[in-house]
Amino acid sequence: MPLFYDAQYWRDRADEALVIADTLTTPEAREPLLDIARAYRRLEVRAERYAAHDHMAPEAAETGSKG
């Protein structure tokens, strides 16, 4: 499955960004990381919605074609 459709991948990236943001002490440094984490969460939601609608059957993901 392409990473774009993998909600867990985006969830993990958001969590990593939040961990890094928690280590930063100034809002100027922290806010961009929080923005990135929010963007990753939006990608996570999109991937979940896509999977819920079953746009990519397992066979299509393996062959690279839509089914």
N, CA, C and O atoms as a Tripos MOL2 file, in Angstrom:
@<TRIPOS>MOLECULE
protein
  268   267    67     0     0
PROTEIN
NO_CHARGES

@<TRIPOS>ATOM
      1 N           0.8480   -1.1740    0.0000 N.3       1 MET1
      2 CA          0.0000    0.0000    0.0000 C.3       1 MET1
      3 C           0.8910    1.2330    0.0000 C.2       1 MET1
      4 O           1.8390    1.3130    0.7810 O.2       1 MET1
      5 N           0.5940    2.2000   -0.8740 N.am      2 PRO2
      6 CA          1.3820    3.4370   -0.8730 C.3       2 PRO2
      7 C           1.2600    4.1460    0.4740 C.2       2 PRO2
      8 O           0.2170    4.0870    1.1240 O.2       2 PRO2
      9 N           2.3190    4.8030    0.8780 N.am      3 LEU3
     10 CA          2.3240    5.4890    2.1790 C.3       3 LEU3
     11 C           1.2060    6.5100    2.3080 C.2       3 LEU3
     12 O           0.6960    6.7330    3.4060 O.2       3 LEU3
     13 N           0.8190    7.1290    1.2080 N.am      4 PHE4
     14 CA         -0.2250    8.1430    1.2830 C.3       4 PHE4
     15 C          -1.5040    7.5700    1.8820 C.2       4 PHE4
     16 O          -2.2510    8.2950    2.5400 O.2       4 PHE4
     17 N          -1.7710    6.2890    1.6670 N.am      5 TYR5
     18 CA         -2.9950    5.6670    2.1340 C.3       5 TYR5
     19 C          -2.8260    4.9430    3.4680 C.2       5 TYR5
     20 O          -3.7490    4.2680    3.9250 O.2       5 TYR5
     21 N          -1.6800    5.0730    4.0830 N.am      6 ASP6
     22 CA         -1.3770    4.3650    5.3290 C.3       6 ASP6
     23 C          -1.5620    5.3120    6.5190 C.2       6 ASP6
     24 O          -0.6740    6.1030    6.8370 O.2       6 ASP6
     25 N          -2.7260    5.2230    7.1720 N.am      7 ALA7
     26 CA         -3.0440    6.1230    8.2860 C.3       7 ALA7
     27 C          -2.0400    5.9870    9.4180 C.2       7 ALA7
     28 O          -1.6830    6.9840   10.0450 O.2       7 ALA7
     29 N          -1.5800    4.7810    9.6910 N.am      8 GLN8
     30 CA         -0.6240    4.5700   10.7810 C.3       8 GLN8
     31 C           0.6820    5.3120   10.5230 C.2       8 GLN8
     32 O           1.2860    5.8490   11.4520 O.2       8 GLN8
     33 N           1.1140    5.3440    9.2880 N.am      9 TYR9
     34 CA          2.3350    6.0740    8.9300 C.3       9 TYR9
     35 C           2.1990    7.5440    9.3170 C.2       9 TYR9
     36 O           3.0900    8.1040    9.9550 O.2       9 TYR9
     37 N           1.0830    8.1740    8.9300 N.am     10 TRP10
     38 CA          0.8780    9.5970    9.2220 C.3      10 TRP10
     39 C           0.6750    9.8330   10.7150 C.2      10 TRP10
     40 O           1.1160   10.8520   11.2480 O.2      10 TRP10
     41 N           0.0090    8.8960   11.3920 N.am     11 ARG11
     42 CA         -0.1730    8.9900   12.8490 C.3      11 ARG11
     43 C           1.1940    8.9880   13.5390 C.2      11 ARG11
     44 O           1.4410    9.7810   14.4480 O.2      11 ARG11
     45 N           2.0660    8.0990   13.1000 N.am     12 ASP12
     46 CA          3.4090    8.0240   13.6850 C.3      12 ASP12
     47 C           4.2020    9.2990   13.4330 C.2      12 ASP12
     48 O           4.9020    9.7770   14.3260 O.2      12 ASP12
     49 N           4.0990    9.8590   12.2150 N.am     13 ARG13
     50 CA          4.8160   11.1020   11.9100 C.3      13 ARG13
     51 C           4.2930   12.2380   12.7890 C.2      13 ARG13
     52 O           5.0790   13.0440   13.2870 O.2      13 ARG13
     53 N           2.9740   12.3090   12.9860 N.am     14 ALA14
     54 CA          2.4080   13.3570   13.8430 C.3      14 ALA14
     55 C           2.9010   13.2050   15.2710 C.2      14 ALA14
     56 O           3.2650   14.1890   15.9150 O.2      14 ALA14
     57 N           2.9130   11.9800   15.7650 N.am     15 ASP15
     58 CA          3.4030   11.7450   17.1270 C.3      15 ASP15
     59 C           4.8640   12.1560   17.2700 C.2      15 ASP15
     60 O           5.2450   12.7440   18.2830 O.2      15 ASP15
     61 N           5.6810   11.8550   16.2710 N.am     16 GLU16
     62 CA          7.0960   12.2520   16.3180 C.3      16 GLU16
     63 C           7.2300   13.7710   16.3540 C.2      16 GLU16
     64 O           8.0240   14.3090   17.1250 O.2      16 GLU16
     65 N           6.4540   14.4610   15.5200 N.am     17 ALA17
     66 CA          6.5180   15.9200   15.5010 C.3      17 ALA17
     67 C           6.1010   16.4990   16.8510 C.2      17 ALA17
     68 O           6.6900   17.4740   17.3160 O.2      17 ALA17
     69 N           5.0890   15.9050   17.4800 N.am     18 LEU18
     70 CA          4.6470   16.3870   18.7900 C.3      18 LEU18
     71 C           5.7040   16.1500   19.8690 C.2      18 LEU18
     72 O           5.8910   16.9860   20.7530 O.2      18 LEU18
     73 N           6.3830   15.0240   19.7960 N.am     19 VAL19
     74 CA          7.4570   14.7450   20.7630 C.3      19 VAL19
     75 C           8.5590   15.7880   20.6270 C.2      19 VAL19
     76 O           9.0580   16.3090   21.6240 O.2      19 VAL19
     77 N           8.9310   16.0870   19.3920 N.am     20 ILE20
     78 CA          9.9810   17.0940   19.1740 C.3      20 ILE20
     79 C           9.4940   18.4600   19.6380 C.2      20 ILE20
     80 O          10.2340   19.1950   20.2920 O.2      20 ILE20
     81 N           8.2460   18.8040   19.3020 N.am     21 ALA21
     82 CA          7.6980   20.1030   19.7050 C.3      21 ALA21
     83 C           7.7150   20.2590   21.2180 C.2      21 ALA21
     84 O           7.9520   21.3560   21.7240 O.2      21 ALA21
     85 N           7.4690   19.1840   21.9380 N.am     22 ASP22
     86 CA          7.4790   19.2430   23.4030 C.3      22 ASP22
     87 C           8.8570   19.5600   23.9750 C.2      22 ASP22
     88 O           8.9660   20.0180   25.1130 O.2      22 ASP22
     89 N           9.9000   19.3230   23.2030 N.am     23 THR23
     90 CA         11.2510   19.6050   23.6910 C.3      23 THR23
     91 C          11.6650   21.0560   23.4480 C.2      23 THR23
     92 O          12.6600   21.5230   24.0020 O.2      23 THR23
     93 N          10.9080   21.7560   22.6270 N.am     24 LEU24
     94 CA         11.2670   23.1310   22.2660 C.3      24 LEU24
     95 C          10.6900   24.1020   23.2900 C.2      24 LEU24
     96 O           9.5830   23.9070   23.7930 O.2      24 LEU24
     97 N          11.4420   25.1330   23.5860 N.am     25 THR25
     98 CA         11.0640   26.0280   24.6810 C.3      25 THR25
     99 C          10.4160   27.3300   24.2360 C.2      25 THR25
    100 O           9.7790   28.0020   25.0480 O.2      25 THR25
    101 N          10.5620   27.7030   22.9730 N.am     26 THR26
    102 CA          9.9770   28.9720   22.5340 C.3      26 THR26
    103 C           8.8270   28.7180   21.5640 C.2      26 THR26
    104 O           8.8630   27.7660   20.7840 O.2      26 THR26
    105 N           7.8130   29.5670   21.6150 N.am     27 PRO27
    106 CA          6.6950   29.4110   20.6810 C.3      27 PRO27
    107 C           7.1340   29.5040   19.2190 C.2      27 PRO27
    108 O           6.5680   28.8340   18.3540 O.2      27 PRO27
    109 N           8.1340   30.3280   18.9470 N.am     28 GLU28
    110 CA          8.6300   30.4980   17.5780 C.3      28 GLU28
    111 C           9.2160   29.2000   17.0380 C.2      28 GLU28
    112 O           9.1450   28.9360   15.8370 O.2      28 GLU28
    113 N           9.7850   28.4040   17.9030 N.am     29 ALA29
    114 CA         10.3470   27.1170   17.4950 C.3      29 ALA29
    115 C           9.2940   26.0220   17.5220 C.2      29 ALA29
    116 O           9.2880   25.1430   16.6600 O.2      29 ALA29
    117 N           8.4160   26.0680   18.4910 N.am     30 ARG30
    118 CA          7.4340   25.0050   18.7030 C.3      30 ARG30
    119 C           6.2860   25.0500   17.6900 C.2      30 ARG30
    120 O           5.8400   24.0050   17.2160 O.2      30 ARG30
    121 N           5.8120   26.2340   17.3600 N.am     31 GLU31
    122 CA          4.6190   26.3600   16.5140 C.3      31 GLU31
    123 C           4.7640   25.7120   15.1320 C.2      31 GLU31
    124 O           3.8220   25.0600   14.6830 O.2      31 GLU31
    125 N           5.8830   25.8590   14.4480 N.am     32 PRO32
    126 CA          6.0060   25.1740   13.1500 C.3      32 PRO32
    127 C           5.8890   23.6480   13.2680 C.2      32 PRO32
    128 O           5.3120   22.9980   12.3960 O.2      32 PRO32
    129 N           6.4320   23.0880   14.3370 N.am     33 LEU33
    130 CA          6.3140   21.6400   14.5280 C.3      33 LEU33
    131 C           4.8740   21.2440   14.8190 C.2      33 LEU33
    132 O           4.4150   20.1930   14.3720 O.2      33 LEU33
    133 N           4.1640   22.0730   15.5600 N.am     34 LEU34
    134 CA          2.7480   21.7940   15.8240 C.3      34 LEU34
    135 C           1.9430   21.8880   14.5330 C.2      34 LEU34
    136 O           1.0100   21.1110   14.3270 O.2      34 LEU34
    137 N           2.2950   22.8360   13.6600 N.am     35 ASP35
    138 CA          1.6360   22.9310   12.3530 C.3      35 ASP35
    139 C           1.8750   21.6690   11.5340 C.2      35 ASP35
    140 O           0.9620   21.1560   10.8870 O.2      35 ASP35
    141 N           3.0930   21.1790   11.5660 N.am     36 ILE36
    142 CA          3.4240   19.9530   10.8490 C.3      36 ILE36
    143 C           2.6210   18.7820   11.4160 C.2      36 ILE36
    144 O           2.0730   17.9810   10.6590 O.2      36 ILE36
    145 N           2.5510   18.6830   12.7320 N.am     37 ALA37
    146 CA          1.7870   17.6030   13.3630 C.3      37 ALA37
    147 C           0.3170   17.6750   12.9570 C.2      37 ALA37
    148 O          -0.3030   16.6440   12.6970 O.2      37 ALA37
    149 N          -0.2450   18.8800   12.9000 N.am     38 ARG38
    150 CA         -1.6400   19.0320   12.4780 C.3      38 ARG38
    151 C          -1.8200   18.5990   11.0220 C.2      38 ARG38
    152 O          -2.8170   17.9650   10.6780 O.2      38 ARG38
    153 N          -0.8660   18.9380   10.1820 N.am     39 ALA39
    154 CA         -0.9410   18.5240    8.7750 C.3      39 ALA39
    155 C          -0.8780   17.0020    8.6640 C.2      39 ALA39
    156 O          -1.6170   16.4010    7.8830 O.2      39 ALA39
    157 N          -0.0030   16.3870    9.4390 N.am     40 TYR40
    158 CA          0.0750   14.9200    9.4310 C.3      40 TYR40
    159 C          -1.2300   14.3050    9.9220 C.2      40 TYR40
    160 O          -1.6510   13.2730    9.4000 O.2      40 TYR40
    161 N          -1.8730   14.9080   10.9040 N.am     41 ARG41
    162 CA         -3.1590   14.3940   11.3900 C.3      41 ARG41
    163 C          -4.2190   14.4790   10.2870 C.2      41 ARG41
    164 O          -5.0470   13.5800   10.1390 O.2      41 ARG41
    165 N          -4.1810   15.5740    9.5150 N.am     42 ARG42
    166 CA         -5.1340   15.6820    8.4070 C.3      42 ARG42
    167 C          -4.8860   14.5860    7.3770 C.2      42 ARG42
    168 O          -5.8330   14.0110    6.8410 O.2      42 ARG42
    169 N          -3.6220   14.2960    7.0980 N.am     43 LEU43
    170 CA         -3.3120   13.2060    6.1740 C.3      43 LEU43
    171 C          -3.7610   11.8620    6.7380 C.2      43 LEU43
    172 O          -4.2250   10.9930    5.9990 O.2      43 LEU43
    173 N          -3.6200   11.6980    8.0450 N.am     44 GLU44
    174 CA         -4.0750   10.4740    8.7040 C.3      44 GLU44
    175 C          -5.5870   10.2940    8.4990 C.2      44 GLU44
    176 O          -6.0480    9.2050    8.1600 O.2      44 GLU44
    177 N          -6.3420   11.3650    8.7070 N.am     45 VAL45
    178 CA         -7.7970   11.2990    8.5540 C.3      45 VAL45
    179 C          -8.1610   10.9790    7.1100 C.2      45 VAL45
    180 O          -9.0570   10.1740    6.8580 O.2      45 VAL45
    181 N          -7.4720   11.6030    6.1650 N.am     46 ARG46
    182 CA         -7.7420   11.3110    4.7600 C.3      46 ARG46
    183 C          -7.4710    9.8500    4.4400 C.2      46 ARG46
    184 O          -8.2570    9.2050    3.7470 O.2      46 ARG46
    185 N          -6.3690    9.3330    4.9390 N.am     47 ALA47
    186 CA         -6.0290    7.9350    4.6890 C.3      47 ALA47
    187 C          -7.0760    7.0140    5.3000 C.2      47 ALA47
    188 O          -7.4500    6.0130    4.6900 O.2      47 ALA47
    189 N          -7.5500    7.3410    6.4940 N.am     48 GLU48
    190 CA         -8.5870    6.5260    7.1360 C.3      48 GLU48
    191 C          -9.8860    6.5610    6.3360 C.2      48 GLU48
    192 O         -10.5410    5.5340    6.1570 O.2      48 GLU48
    193 N         -10.2500    7.7370    5.8630 N.am     49 ARG49
    194 CA        -11.4730    7.8590    5.0600 C.3      49 ARG49
    195 C         -11.3380    7.0700    3.7640 C.2      49 ARG49
    196 O         -12.2680    6.3840    3.3420 O.2      49 ARG49
    197 N         -10.1860    7.1760    3.1480 N.am     50 TYR50
    198 CA         -9.9520    6.4510    1.9060 C.3      50 TYR50
    199 C         -10.0740    4.9510    2.1410 C.2      50 TYR50
    200 O         -10.7130    4.2490    1.3580 O.2      50 TYR50
    201 N          -9.4670    4.4620    3.2110 N.am     51 ALA51
    202 CA         -9.5350    3.0360    3.5350 C.3      51 ALA51
    203 C         -10.9690    2.6250    3.8680 C.2      51 ALA51
    204 O         -11.3960    1.5270    3.5120 O.2      51 ALA51
    205 N         -11.7080    3.4900    4.5400 N.am     52 ALA52
    206 CA        -13.0810    3.1710    4.9110 C.3      52 ALA52
    207 C         -13.9710    3.0130    3.6810 C.2      52 ALA52
    208 O         -14.9440    2.2590    3.6980 O.2      52 ALA52
    209 N         -13.6330    3.7190    2.6400 N.am     53 HIS53
    210 CA        -14.3980    3.6050    1.4030 C.3      53 HIS53
    211 C         -13.8530    2.5020    0.5030 C.2      53 HIS53
    212 O         -14.3690    2.2680   -0.5900 O.2      53 HIS53
    213 N         -12.8010    1.8250    0.9770 N.am     54 ASP54
    214 CA        -12.2310    0.6720    0.2750 C.3      54 ASP54
    215 C         -11.8740    0.9940   -1.1690 C.2      54 ASP54
    216 O         -12.1820    0.2290   -2.0830 O.2      54 ASP54
    217 N         -11.2190    2.1350   -1.3630 N.am     55 HIS55
    218 CA        -10.8070    2.5000   -2.7130 C.3      55 HIS55
    219 C          -9.6800    1.6300   -3.2340 C.2      55 HIS55
    220 O          -9.5250    1.4710   -4.4440 O.2      55 HIS55
    221 N          -8.9020    1.0720   -2.3410 N.am     56 MET56
    222 CA         -7.7880    0.2480   -2.7920 C.3      56 MET56
    223 C          -7.9700   -1.1660   -2.2740 C.2      56 MET56
    224 O          -7.6530   -1.4640   -1.1230 O.2      56 MET56
    225 N          -8.4720   -2.0140   -3.1160 N.am     57 ALA57
    226 CA         -8.5740   -3.4210   -2.7550 C.3      57 ALA57
    227 C          -7.1580   -3.9750   -2.6290 C.2      57 ALA57
    228 O          -6.2570   -3.4970   -3.3170 O.2      57 ALA57
    229 N          -6.9380   -4.9690   -1.7670 N.am     58 PRO58
    230 CA         -5.5820   -5.5160   -1.6000 C.3      58 PRO58
    231 C          -4.9430   -5.9470   -2.9110 C.2      58 PRO58
    232 O          -3.7360   -5.7800   -3.0860 O.2      58 PRO58
    233 N          -5.7290   -6.5010   -3.8430 N.am     59 GLU59
    234 CA         -5.1700   -6.9190   -5.1220 C.3      59 GLU59
    235 C          -4.6740   -5.7210   -5.9150 C.2      59 GLU59
    236 O          -3.6210   -5.7910   -6.5500 O.2      59 GLU59
    237 N          -5.4140   -4.6270   -5.8860 N.am     60 ALA60
    238 CA         -5.0170   -3.4270   -6.6230 C.3      60 ALA60
    239 C          -3.7460   -2.8450   -6.0540 C.2      60 ALA60
    240 O          -2.8890   -2.3810   -6.8060 O.2      60 ALA60
    241 N          -3.6030   -2.8600   -4.7390 N.am     61 ALA61
    242 CA         -2.4020   -2.3160   -4.1050 C.3      61 ALA61
    243 C          -1.1790   -3.1430   -4.4900 C.2      61 ALA61
    244 O          -0.0910   -2.5910   -4.6520 O.2      61 ALA61
    245 N          -1.3410   -4.4480   -4.6370 N.am     62 GLU62
    246 CA         -0.2050   -5.3020   -4.9940 C.3      62 GLU62
    247 C           0.1980   -5.1400   -6.4390 C.2      62 GLU62
    248 O           1.3880   -5.1690   -6.7510 O.2      62 GLU62
    249 N          -0.7700   -4.9690   -7.3390 N.am     63 THR63
    250 CA         -0.4600   -4.9100   -8.7620 C.3      63 THR63
    251 C          -0.2400   -3.4970   -9.2510 C.2      63 THR63
    252 O           0.2870   -3.2830  -10.3420 O.2      63 THR63
    253 N          -0.6480   -2.5240   -8.4360 N.am     64 GLY64
    254 CA         -0.4920   -1.1390   -8.8270 C.3      64 GLY64
    255 C          -1.6400   -0.6360   -9.6800 C.2      64 GLY64
    256 O          -1.5720    0.4780  -10.2000 O.2      64 GLY64
    257 N          -2.7000   -1.4300   -9.8390 N.am     65 SER65
    258 CA         -3.8530   -1.0090  -10.6260 C.3      65 SER65
    259 C          -5.0500   -0.8420   -9.7080 C.2      65 SER65
    260 O          -5.1040   -1.3880   -8.6060 O.2      65 SER65
    261 N          -6.0100   -0.0640  -10.2030 N.am     66 LYS66
    262 CA         -7.2480    0.1010   -9.4290 C.3      66 LYS66
    263 C          -8.1790   -1.0390   -9.7380 C.2      66 LYS66
    264 O          -8.2880   -1.4980  -10.8760 O.2      66 LYS66
    265 N          -8.8700   -1.5010   -8.6610 N.am     67 GLY67
    266 CA         -9.7670   -2.6200   -8.8910 C.3      67 GLY67
    267 C         -11.1650   -2.3620   -8.4640 C.2      67 GLY67
    268 O         -12.0240   -3.2320   -8.6050 O.2      67 GLY67
@<TRIPOS>BOND
     1     1     2 1
     2     2     3 1
     3     3     4 2
     4     3     5 am
     5     5     6 1
     6     6     7 1
     7     7     8 2
     8     7     9 am
     9     9    10 1
    10    10    11 1
    11    11    12 2
    12    11    13 am
    13    13    14 1
    14    14    15 1
    15    15    16 2
    16    15    17 am
    17    17    18 1
    18    18    19 1
    19    19    20 2
    20    19    21 am
    21    21    22 1
    22    22    23 1
    23    23    24 2
    24    23    25 am
    25    25    26 1
    26    26    27 1
    27    27    28 2
    28    27    29 am
    29    29    30 1
    30    30    31 1
    31    31    32 2
    32    31    33 am
    33    33    34 1
    34    34    35 1
    35    35    36 2
    36    35    37 am
    37    37    38 1
    38    38    39 1
    39    39    40 2
    40    39    41 am
    41    41    42 1
    42    42    43 1
    43    43    44 2
    44    43    45 am
    45    45    46 1
    46    46    47 1
    47    47    48 2
    48    47    49 am
    49    49    50 1
    50    50    51 1
    51    51    52 2
    52    51    53 am
    53    53    54 1
    54    54    55 1
    55    55    56 2
    56    55    57 am
    57    57    58 1
    58    58    59 1
    59    59    60 2
    60    59    61 am
    61    61    62 1
    62    62    63 1
    63    63    64 2
    64    63    65 am
    65    65    66 1
    66    66    67 1
    67    67    68 2
    68    67    69 am
    69    69    70 1
    70    70    71 1
    71    71    72 2
    72    71    73 am
    73    73    74 1
    74    74    75 1
    75    75    76 2
    76    75    77 am
    77    77    78 1
    78    78    79 1
    79    79    80 2
    80    79    81 am
    81    81    82 1
    82    82    83 1
    83    83    84 2
    84    83    85 am
    85    85    86 1
    86    86    87 1
    87    87    88 2
    88    87    89 am
    89    89    90 1
    90    90    91 1
    91    91    92 2
    92    91    93 am
    93    93    94 1
    94    94    95 1
    95    95    96 2
    96    95    97 am
    97    97    98 1
    98    98    99 1
    99    99   100 2
   100    99   101 am
   101   101   102 1
   102   102   103 1
   103   103   104 2
   104   103   105 am
   105   105   106 1
   106   106   107 1
   107   107   108 2
   108   107   109 am
   109   109   110 1
   110   110   111 1
   111   111   112 2
   112   111   113 am
   113   113   114 1
   114   114   115 1
   115   115   116 2
   116   115   117 am
   117   117   118 1
   118   118   119 1
   119   119   120 2
   120   119   121 am
   121   121   122 1
   122   122   123 1
   123   123   124 2
   124   123   125 am
   125   125   126 1
   126   126   127 1
   127   127   128 2
   128   127   129 am
   129   129   130 1
   130   130   131 1
   131   131   132 2
   132   131   133 am
   133   133   134 1
   134   134   135 1
   135   135   136 2
   136   135   137 am
   137   137   138 1
   138   138   139 1
   139   139   140 2
   140   139   141 am
   141   141   142 1
   142   142   143 1
   143   143   144 2
   144   143   145 am
   145   145   146 1
   146   146   147 1
   147   147   148 2
   148   147   149 am
   149   149   150 1
   150   150   151 1
   151   151   152 2
   152   151   153 am
   153   153   154 1
   154   154   155 1
   155   155   156 2
   156   155   157 am
   157   157   158 1
   158   158   159 1
   159   159   160 2
   160   159   161 am
   161   161   162 1
   162   162   163 1
   163   163   164 2
   164   163   165 am
   165   165   166 1
   166   166   167 1
   167   167   168 2
   168   167   169 am
   169   169   170 1
   170   170   171 1
   171   171   172 2
   172   171   173 am
   173   173   174 1
   174   174   175 1
   175   175   176 2
   176   175   177 am
   177   177   178 1
   178   178   179 1
   179   179   180 2
   180   179   181 am
   181   181   182 1
   182   182   183 1
   183   183   184 2
   184   183   185 am
   185   185   186 1
   186   186   187 1
   187   187   188 2
   188   187   189 am
   189   189   190 1
   190   190   191 1
   191   191   192 2
   192   191   193 am
   193   193   194 1
   194   194   195 1
   195   195   196 2
   196   195   197 am
   197   197   198 1
   198   198   199 1
   199   199   200 2
   200   199   201 am
   201   201   202 1
   202   202   203 1
   203   203   204 2
   204   203   205 am
   205   205   206 1
   206   206   207 1
   207   207   208 2
   208   207   209 am
   209   209   210 1
   210   210   211 1
   211   211   212 2
   212   211   213 am
   213   213   214 1
   214   214   215 1
   215   215   216 2
   216   215   217 am
   217   217   218 1
   218   218   219 1
   219   219   220 2
   220   219   221 am
   221   221   222 1
   222   222   223 1
   223   223   224 2
   224   223   225 am
   225   225   226 1
   226   226   227 1
   227   227   228 2
   228   227   229 am
   229   229   230 1
   230   230   231 1
   231   231   232 2
   232   231   233 am
   233   233   234 1
   234   234   235 1
   235   235   236 2
   236   235   237 am
   237   237   238 1
   238   238   239 1
   239   239   240 2
   240   239   241 am
   241   241   242 1
   242   242   243 1
   243   243   244 2
   244   243   245 am
   245   245   246 1
   246   246   247 1
   247   247   248 2
   248   247   249 am
   249   249   250 1
   250   250   251 1
   251   251   252 2
   252   251   253 am
   253   253   254 1
   254   254   255 1
   255   255   256 2
   256   255   257 am
   257   257   258 1
   258   258   259 1
   259   259   260 2
   260   259   261 am
   261   261   262 1
   262   262   263 1
   263   263   264 2
   264   263   265 am
   265   265   266 1
   266   266   267 1
   267   267   268 2
@<TRIPOS>SUBSTRUCTURE
     1 MET1         2 RESIDUE 1 A MET
     2 PRO2         6 RESIDUE 1 A PRO
     3 LEU3        10 RESIDUE 1 A LEU
     4 PHE4        14 RESIDUE 1 A PHE
     5 TYR5        18 RESIDUE 1 A TYR
     6 ASP6        22 RESIDUE 1 A ASP
     7 ALA7        26 RESIDUE 1 A ALA
     8 GLN8        30 RESIDUE 1 A GLN
     9 TYR9        34 RESIDUE 1 A TYR
    10 TRP10       38 RESIDUE 1 A TRP
    11 ARG11       42 RESIDUE 1 A ARG
    12 ASP12       46 RESIDUE 1 A ASP
    13 ARG13       50 RESIDUE 1 A ARG
    14 ALA14       54 RESIDUE 1 A ALA
    15 ASP15       58 RESIDUE 1 A ASP
    16 GLU16       62 RESIDUE 1 A GLU
    17 ALA17       66 RESIDUE 1 A ALA
    18 LEU18       70 RESIDUE 1 A LEU
    19 VAL19       74 RESIDUE 1 A VAL
    20 ILE20       78 RESIDUE 1 A ILE
    21 ALA21       82 RESIDUE 1 A ALA
    22 ASP22       86 RESIDUE 1 A ASP
    23 THR23       90 RESIDUE 1 A THR
    24 LEU24       94 RESIDUE 1 A LEU
    25 THR25       98 RESIDUE 1 A THR
    26 THR26      102 RESIDUE 1 A THR
    27 PRO27      106 RESIDUE 1 A PRO
    28 GLU28      110 RESIDUE 1 A GLU
    29 ALA29      114 RESIDUE 1 A ALA
    30 ARG30      118 RESIDUE 1 A ARG
    31 GLU31      122 RESIDUE 1 A GLU
    32 PRO32      126 RESIDUE 1 A PRO
    33 LEU33      130 RESIDUE 1 A LEU
    34 LEU34      134 RESIDUE 1 A LEU
    35 ASP35      138 RESIDUE 1 A ASP
    36 ILE36      142 RESIDUE 1 A ILE
    37 ALA37      146 RESIDUE 1 A ALA
    38 ARG38      150 RESIDUE 1 A ARG
    39 ALA39      154 RESIDUE 1 A ALA
    40 TYR40      158 RESIDUE 1 A TYR
    41 ARG41      162 RESIDUE 1 A ARG
    42 ARG42      166 RESIDUE 1 A ARG
    43 LEU43      170 RESIDUE 1 A LEU
    44 GLU44      174 RESIDUE 1 A GLU
    45 VAL45      178 RESIDUE 1 A VAL
    46 ARG46      182 RESIDUE 1 A ARG
    47 ALA47      186 RESIDUE 1 A ALA
    48 GLU48      190 RESIDUE 1 A GLU
    49 ARG49      194 RESIDUE 1 A ARG
    50 TYR50      198 RESIDUE 1 A TYR
    51 ALA51      202 RESIDUE 1 A ALA
    52 ALA52      206 RESIDUE 1 A ALA
    53 HIS53      210 RESIDUE 1 A HIS
    54 ASP54      214 RESIDUE 1 A ASP
    55 HIS55      218 RESIDUE 1 A HIS
    56 MET56      222 RESIDUE 1 A MET
    57 ALA57      226 RESIDUE 1 A ALA
    58 PRO58      230 RESIDUE 1 A PRO
    59 GLU59      234 RESIDUE 1 A GLU
    60 ALA60      238 RESIDUE 1 A ALA
    61 ALA61      242 RESIDUE 1 A ALA
    62 GLU62      246 RESIDUE 1 A GLU
    63 THR63      250 RESIDUE 1 A THR
    64 GLY64      254 RESIDUE 1 A GLY
    65 SER65      258 RESIDUE 1 A SER
    66 LYS66      262 RESIDUE 1 A LYS
    67 GLY67      266 RESIDUE 1 A GLY
